[in-house]
Amino acid sequence: MGGLKTIYRCQQCGYVSPKWLGRCPECRSWQSLVEEVTHKASGRLEPHGQAARPLPLAEIPMESEARFTTGIGEWDRVLGGGLVSGSLILLAGDPGIGKSTLLLQALALMSQKKKVLYVSGEESPQQLKLRAARLRIESGGLLIFSETSLEAVLDVIDHSHPQILAVDSIQTMHTMGLEVAPGSISQVRECALRLMRAAKDGNISIFLVGHVTKEGSIAGPRALEHLVDTVLYLEGDRTHTFRLLRAVKNRYGSTNEVGVFEMKEAGLEEVPNPSQFLLAERPTGVSGSVVVCSMEGTRPLLVELQALVGATGWTQPRRTSMGIDTNRVSLLLAVLEKKLGFNFGQQDVFVNVAGGVRLQEPAADLALTTALMSSYLDRPLPQELAVWGEVGLAGEVRGVGHGAARAMEAAKLGFTRCLMPGSNAERLSPDAGVVYMGARSLQDVLRMLFDGT
């Protein structure tokens, strides 16, 4: 027992203390330090795997099959074109958002060409069979293994030699080498590290499923982001059917791509044209409604943005926004008051992005100010109008990237008028069916859409 020592580790940030503390000095969280018994490290570690000696870059052989398509186009788009052999992928998201459903669908398709092993620590084989039947999945080549012991999983890997492995979820796995409960930060890190070695040594593509809260406060997936090759987040409001698969880290591709899915009774289905899906129930002839062309990665996305301005019955007017930063809304309200003379001091302001989408890029500024003007003046905007552009504190309209892609997407869906920054409009080639309206300031926007009133 001389090789054992006791430490106290924070389950939120991983801070290590030799004694127990009521509050973590690093992340300031209370009652988060848990006792752990660890083995003292030996003086020397033996090399393992293919990297037993340094190799010149020119002598390293290339894989004959660089990528493997999963069978789900939106997922392949996010991965950068397909699945890389020997990669370790973390699929994270809120509980109940659809991670296990999407993973089971993808594994069933990949099992038609590859040997796939699905390790579940949360469901029994019978429960997985019921879920597969509900999703109408029939795959004789998909291997199911219900286990929470990491040593048992590694033993199955050595005997069955799968090409693709999925662990659902990493919080349920535990190794006998650590005397702490499953789901703790030490167990999660150690299990992920040993699975990473198995992926690199055996050239196995491994998926790890991780649960996070809406604030991302659970230490497991956050602590794994530096270990894995790719981090995928499945986002969306569970009250909506819309889901976004976003890559926040990808060593083998771009992090600018986003996959779009719709939750249905038979699982998650790809949405080839998300703009048309989001605008299907847009109202007509209503003030405060405008269509903004946002970029999700390299994909243009047309979304309806709604604003409601009304007299307040309170001393302090309310500012509520869904799908867009409230601080950005307050900033643009101040710009409209200062530069155009609008008075929002006695007005409640509500902003909503339809479909549960979040708009994060500054290109939504011009659409937001346009919707606020429309609701304040009670003047509906043209139904065939699409808007994008950034607004500065001086009331100027600044240019944004991907102007041609935005204009092409708007024209594809039948929008014949596009309000954009003047610098973007100058770079676009004239289109016989679309009118490009370039604005340099908010005064130009007020004159073009509301005749200066």
For each residue, the residues with C-beta under 8 A, 3 or more apart:
1: 4
2:
3: 39 40
4: 1 37 38 39 40
5: 37 38 39 40
6: 35 36 37 38
7: 16 17 18 35 36 38
8: 16 17 18 19 20 21 33 34 35 36
9: 14 15 16 17 33 34 36 184 185 186
10: 13 14 15 16 17 24 26 27 29 32 33 185 219
11: 32 33 34 184 185 219
12: 24 27 29 32 217 219
13: 10 24 26 27 29 219
14: 9 10 185 189 219 223
15: 9 10 24 25 26 27 33
16: 7 8 9 10
17: 7 8 9 10 20 21 25 33
18: 7 8
19: 8
20: 8 17 33 35
21: 8 17 24 25 33
22: 30 31 33
23: 28 29 30
24: 10 12 13 15 21 27 28 29 30 32 33
25: 15 17 21 28
26: 10 13 15
27: 10 12 13 15 24 32
28: 23 24 25
29: 10 12 13 23 24 32
30: 22 23 24
31: 22
32: 10 11 12 24 27 29
33: 8 9 10 11 15 17 20 21 22 24
34: 8 9 11 180 184
35: 6 7 8 20
36: 6 7 8 9 178 179 180 184 186
37: 4 5 6 178 179 180
38: 4 5 6 7 178 186
39: 3 4 5 177
40: 3 4 5
41:
42: 45
43:
44:
45: 42
46:
47: 51 52 53
48: 52 197 201
49: 52 197 200 201
50: 200 201
51: 47 54 55
52: 47 48 49
53: 47
54: 51
55: 51 59 60
56: 59 60
57: 60
58:
59: 55 56
60: 55 56 57
61:
62: 66
63: 66 85
64:
65: 68 85
66: 62 63 84
67: 79 80 81 82 83 84 252
68: 65 82 83 84 85 110 113 114 205
69: 76 81 82 83
70: 75 76 79 82 83 106 109 110
71: 106 109 110 112
72: 75 76 102 105 106 109 259 270
73: 76 77 270
74: 77 78 245 259 260 261 270 271
75: 70 72 78 79 102 106 245 259
76: 69 70 72 73 79 81 82 83
77: 73 74 81 257 259
78: 74 75 232 245 246 247 250 253 257 258 259
79: 67 70 75 76 82 83 84 89 230 247 250 252 253
80: 67 247 250 252 253 254 257
81: 67 69 76 77 253
82: 67 68 69 70 76 79
83: 67 68 69 70 76 79 87 89 110 164 205
84: 66 67 68 79 87 205 229 252
85: 63 65 68 163 203 204 205
86: 199 200 202 203 204 205
87: 83 84 199 205 206 229 230 251 252
88: 192 195 196 199 206 208 227 228 229 230
89: 79 83 205 206 207 208 228 229 230 231 232
90: 170 208 210 221 224 225 228 230 231 232
91: 99 102 103 207 208 209 210 232 234
92: 99 209 210 211 212 221 231 232 233 234
93: 97 98 99 211 212 233 234 235
94: 97 211 212 213 214 238
95: 211
96: 238
97: 93 94 234 235 236 238 243
98: 93 101 102 234 236 243 261 263 268
99: 91 92 93 102 103 168 209 234
100: 103 104 122 131 168 209
101: 98 104 105 131 135 267 268
102: 72 75 91 98 99 105 106 234 245 261 267 268
103: 91 99 100 106 107 166 168 207 209
104: 100 101 107 108 118 128 131 132 135 137 267
105: 72 101 102 108 109 135 137 267 268
106: 70 71 72 75 102 103 109 110
107: 103 104 110 111 116 118 139 142 164 166
108: 104 105 111 112 132 137 138 139 142
109: 70 71 72 105 106 112
110: 68 70 71 83 106 107 113 114 116 164
111: 107 108 114 115 116 139 141 142 164
112: 71 108 109 139 141
113: 68 110
114: 68 110 111 163 164
115: 111 141 143 160 161 162 163 164
116: 107 110 111 141 142 143 162 163 164 165 166
117: 143 145 156 157 160 162 164 165 166
118: 104 107 128 142 143 144 145 166 168
119: 145 146 147 153 156 165 166 167 168
120: 123 124 125 128 144 145 146 168
121: 146 147 148 167 168 169 172 173
122: 100 168 169 172
123: 120 127 128 131 146 168
124: 120 127 128 146
125: 120 128 129 144 146
126: 129 130
127: 123 124 130 131
128: 104 118 120 123 124 125 131 132 144 146
129: 125 126 132 133 144
130: 126 127 133 134
131: 100 101 104 123 127 128 134 135
132: 104 108 128 129 135 137 138 139
133: 129 130 136 137
134: 130 131 266
135: 101 104 105 131 132 266 267
136: 133 266 267
137: 104 105 108 132 133
138: 108 132
139: 107 108 111 112 132 142
140:
141: 111 112 115 116
142: 107 108 111 116 118 139
143: 115 116 117 118 160 162
144: 118 120 125 128 129
145: 117 118 119 120 153 156
146: 119 120 121 123 124 125 128
147: 119 121 152 153 156
148: 121 172 173 174 182
149: 152 153 173 174 175 176
150: 153 154 173 174 175 191 194 195
151: 154 155 175 176
152: 147 149 155 156
153: 119 145 147 149 150 156 157 167 173
154: 150 151 157 158 194 198
155: 151 152 158 159
156: 117 119 145 147 152 153 159 160
157: 117 153 154 160 161 162 165 198 202 204
158: 154 155 161
159: 155 156
160: 115 117 143 156 157
161: 115 157 158 202
162: 115 116 117 143 157 165 204
163: 85 114 115 116 204 205
164: 83 107 110 111 114 115 116 117 204 205 206 207
165: 116 117 119 157 162 195 199 204 205 206 207
166: 103 107 116 117 118 119 206 207 209
167: 119 121 153 170 173 195 206 207 208 209
168: 99 100 103 118 119 120 121 122 123 209
169: 121 122 172 173 208 209 210 211
170: 90 167 173 188 191 192 208 209 210 220 221 224
171: 182 183 188 210 211 218 220
172: 121 122 148 169 182 183
173: 121 148 149 150 153 167 169 170 182 187 188 191
174: 148 149 150 178 181 182 187 191
175: 149 150 151 178 187 190 191 194
176: 149 151
177: 39 190
178: 36 37 38 174 175 186 187 190
179: 36 37
180: 34 36 37 184 186 187
181: 174 184 187
182: 148 171 172 173 174 187
183: 171 172 187 188 220
184: 9 11 34 36 180 181 187 188
185: 9 10 11 14 188 189 219 220 223
186: 9 36 38 178 180 189 190
187: 173 174 175 178 180 181 182 183 184 190 191
188: 170 171 173 183 184 185 191 192 219 220 223 224
189: 14 185 186 192 193 223 224 227
190: 175 177 178 186 187 193 194
191: 150 170 173 174 175 187 188 194 195
192: 88 170 188 189 195 196 208 224 227 228
193: 189 190 196 197 227
194: 150 154 175 190 191 197 198
195: 88 150 165 167 191 192 198 199 206 208
196: 88 192 193 199 200 206 227 228
197: 48 49 193 194 200 201
198: 154 157 194 195 201 202 204 206
199: 86 87 88 165 195 196 202 203 204 205 206
200: 49 50 86 196 197 203
201: 48 49 50 197 198
202: 86 157 161 198 199
203: 85 86 199 200
204: 85 86 157 162 163 164 165 198 199
205: 68 83 84 85 86 87 89 163 164 165 199
206: 87 88 89 164 165 166 167 195 196 198 199
207: 89 91 103 164 165 166 167
208: 88 89 90 91 167 169 170 192 195 224 228
209: 91 92 99 100 103 166 167 168 169 170
210: 90 91 92 169 170 171 220 221 224
211: 92 93 94 95 169 171 218 220 221
212: 92 93 94 216 217 218 220 221 222
213: 94 216 217 218
214: 94
215:
216: 212 213 221 222
217: 12 212 213
218: 171 211 212 213 221 222
219: 10 11 12 13 14 185 188 222 223
220: 170 171 183 185 188 210 211 212 223 224
221: 90 92 170 210 211 212 216 218 224 225 231
222: 212 216 218 219 225
223: 14 185 188 189 219 220 226
224: 90 170 188 189 192 208 210 220 221 227 228
225: 90 221 222 228 231 248 249
226: 223
227: 88 189 192 193 196 224
228: 88 89 90 192 196 208 224 225 231 249
229: 84 87 88 89 249 250 251 252
230: 79 87 88 89 90 247 249 250 251 252 253
231: 89 90 92 221 225 228 247 248 249 250
232: 78 89 90 91 92 245 246 247 248
233: 92 93 245 246 247 248
234: 91 92 93 97 98 99 102 243 244 245 246
235: 93 97 243 244 245 246 358
236: 97 98 240 242 243 244 263 356
237: 240 242 356
238: 94 96 97
239: 356
240: 236 237 355 356
241: 262 263 264
242: 236 237 260 261 262 263 271 274 277 278 355 356 357
243: 97 98 234 235 236 260 261 262 263 268
244: 234 235 236 258 259 260 261 296 357
245: 74 75 78 102 232 233 234 235 258 259 260 261
246: 78 232 233 234 235 258 259
247: 78 79 80 230 231 232 233 250 253 254 255 257
248: 225 231 232 233 255
249: 225 228 229 230 231 255
250: 78 79 80 229 230 231 247 253 254 255
251: 87 229 230
252: 67 79 80 84 87 229 230
253: 78 79 80 81 230 247 250 257
254: 80 247 250 257 297 298
255: 247 248 249 250
256: 297 298
257: 77 78 80 247 253 254 297 298 299
258: 78 244 245 246 296 297 299
259: 72 74 75 77 78 244 245 246 270
260: 74 242 243 244 245 270 271 274 296
261: 74 98 102 242 243 244 245 268 269 270 271
262: 241 242 243 268 269 270 271 277
263: 98 236 241 242 243 267 268
264: 241 267 268 269
265:
266: 134 135 136 269
267: 101 102 104 105 135 136 263 264
268: 98 101 102 105 243 261 262 263 264
269: 261 262 264 266
270: 72 73 74 259 260 261 262
271: 74 242 260 261 262 274 277
272:
273: 276 277
274: 242 260 271 277 278 299 301
275: 278 279 300 301 302 303 409 413
276: 273 279 280 413
277: 242 262 271 273 274 280 355
278: 242 274 275 301 302 303 304 354 355 357
279: 275 276 282 291 302 303 304 413
280: 276 277
281: 354
282: 279 289 291 304 354
283: 286 289
284: 383
285: 380 383
286: 283 289 380
287: 374 375 377 378 379 380 381
288: 306 307 308 309 371 372 374 375
289: 282 283 286 304 305 306 371 374 380 381
290: 304 305 367 370 371 374 381 385 387
291: 279 282 302 303 304 305 367 385 386 387 410 415
292: 302 303 304 305 359 363 364 367 368 386 387 388
293: 300 301 302 363 386 387 388 406 409 410 418
294: 300 301 302 303 357 359 361 363 364 388
295: 298 299 300 301 361 363 401 402 405 406
296: 244 258 260 299 300 301
297: 254 256 257 258
298: 254 256 257 295 402 405
299: 257 258 274 295 296
300: 275 293 294 295 296 402 405 406 408 409 410
301: 274 275 278 293 294 295 296 357 409
302: 275 278 279 291 292 293 294 386 409 410 413 415
303: 275 278 279 291 292 294 353 354 355 357 359
304: 278 279 282 289 290 291 292 353 354 355
305: 289 290 291 292 324 351 352 353 354 359 364 367 368 371
306: 288 289 351 352 353 354 371
307: 288 349 350 351 352 368 371 372 374 375
308: 288 348 349 350 351 352 375
309: 288 344 347 348 349 350 372 375 376
310: 347 348
311: 346 347 348
312: 317 318 346 347 348
313:
314: 317 318 348
315:
316:
317: 312 314 344 345 346 347 348 349
318: 312 314 348 349 350
319: 326 329 330 333 348 349
320: 326 348 349 350 351
321: 324 325 326 329 350 351 352
322: 351 352 353
323: 351 352 353 356 357 358 359
324: 305 321 328 329 351 353 358 359 364 368
325: 321 328 329 360
326: 319 320 321 329 330
327: 330 331
328: 324 325 331 332 365 368
329: 319 321 324 325 326 332 333 349 351 368
330: 319 326 327 333 334
331: 327 328 334 335 393
332: 328 329 335 336 365 368 369 372 391
333: 319 329 330 336 337 344 349 372
334: 330 331 337 338
335: 331 332 338 339 369 391 392 393 395 442
336: 332 333 339 340 342 344 369 372 373 442
337: 333 334 340 341 342 343 344 345
338: 334 335 395
339: 335 336 394 395 441 442 443
340: 336 337 373 395 442 443 446
341: 337
342: 336 337 372 373 376
343: 337 346 347
344: 309 317 333 336 337 347 349 376
345: 317 337
346: 311 312 317 343
347: 309 310 311 312 317 343 344 376
348: 308 309 310 311 312 314 317 318 319 320
349: 307 308 309 317 318 319 320 329 333 344 372
350: 307 308 309 318 320 321
351: 305 306 307 308 320 321 322 323 324 329 368 371 372
352: 305 306 307 308 321 322 323
353: 303 304 305 306 322 323 324 356 357 358 359
354: 278 281 282 303 304 305 306 357
355: 240 242 277 278 303 304
356: 236 237 239 240 242 323 353
357: 242 244 278 294 301 303 323 353 354
358: 235 323 324 353
359: 292 294 303 305 323 324 353 364
360: 325
361: 294 295 364 400
362: 365 390 391 398 400
363: 292 293 294 295 366 388 389 390 400
364: 292 294 305 324 359 361 367 368 388
365: 328 332 362 368 369 389 390 391
366: 363 369 370 387 388 389 390 391 397 419 420 421 439 445
367: 290 291 292 305 364 370 371 387 388 389
368: 292 305 307 324 328 329 332 351 364 365 371 372
369: 332 335 336 365 366 372 373 391 442 445
370: 290 366 367 373 374 381 387 419 445 449
371: 288 289 290 305 306 307 351 367 368 374 375 381
372: 288 307 309 332 333 336 342 349 351 368 369 375 376
373: 336 340 342 369 370 376 377 379 445 446 449 450
374: 287 288 289 290 307 370 371 377 378 379 380 381 449 450
375: 287 288 307 308 309 371 372 378
376: 309 342 344 347 372 373
377: 287 373 374 450 453
378: 287 374 375
379: 287 373 374 449 450 453
380: 285 286 287 289 374
381: 287 289 290 370 371 374 385 449
382: 385 417 449
383: 284 285
384: 414 415 416 417
385: 290 291 381 382 415 417 418 419 449
386: 291 292 293 302 406 410 415 417 418 419
387: 290 291 292 293 366 367 370 418 419 420
388: 292 293 294 363 364 366 367 400 406 418 419 420
389: 363 365 366 367 397 398 399 400 419 420 421 424 439
390: 362 363 365 366 397 398 399 400 421
391: 332 335 362 365 366 369 395 396 397 398 442
392: 335 395 396 397 398
393: 331 335
394: 339
395: 335 338 339 340 391 392 441 442 443
396: 391 392 440 441
397: 366 389 390 391 392 421 422 439 440 441 442 444 445
398: 362 389 390 391 392 421 423
399: 389 390 403 421 422 423 424
400: 361 362 363 388 389 390 403 421 424
401: 295
402: 295 298 300 405 406
403: 399 400 406 407 420 424 425 427 428
404: 407 408 427 428
405: 295 298 300 402 408 409
406: 293 295 300 386 388 402 403 409 410 418 420
407: 403 404 410 411 418 420 428 431 434 436
408: 300 404 405 411 412
409: 275 293 300 301 302 405 406 412 413
410: 291 293 300 302 386 406 407 413 415 418 434
411: 407 408 414 415 416 431 433 434
412: 408 409
413: 275 276 279 302 409 410
414: 384 411
415: 291 302 384 385 386 410 411 418 434
416: 384 411 433 434 435
417: 382 384 385 386 434 435 437
418: 293 385 386 387 388 406 407 410 415 434 435 436 437
419: 366 370 385 386 387 388 389 437 439 445 448 449
420: 366 387 388 389 403 406 407 424 425 436 437 438 439
421: 366 389 390 397 398 399 400 424 425 438 439 440
422: 397 399 425 426 438 439 440 444
423: 398 399 426 427 438
424: 389 399 400 403 420 421 427 428 438
425: 403 420 421 422 428 436 437 438
426: 422 423 438
427: 403 404 423 424
428: 403 404 407 424 425 431 436
429:
430: 436
431: 407 411 428 434 436
432:
433: 411 416
434: 407 410 411 415 416 417 418 431
435: 416 417 418
436: 407 418 420 425 428 430 431
437: 417 418 419 420 425 448
438: 420 421 422 423 424 425 426
439: 366 389 397 419 420 421 422 442 444 445 448
440: 396 397 421 422 444
441: 339 395 396 397 444 445
442: 335 336 339 340 369 391 395 397 439 445 446
443: 339 340 395 446 447
444: 397 422 439 440 441 447 448
445: 366 369 370 373 397 419 439 441 442 448 449
446: 340 373 442 443 449 450 452 453
447: 443 444 450 451 452
448: 419 437 439 444 445
449: 370 373 374 379 381 382 385 419 445 446
450: 373 374 377 379 446 447 453
451: 447
452: 446 447
453: 377 379 446 450
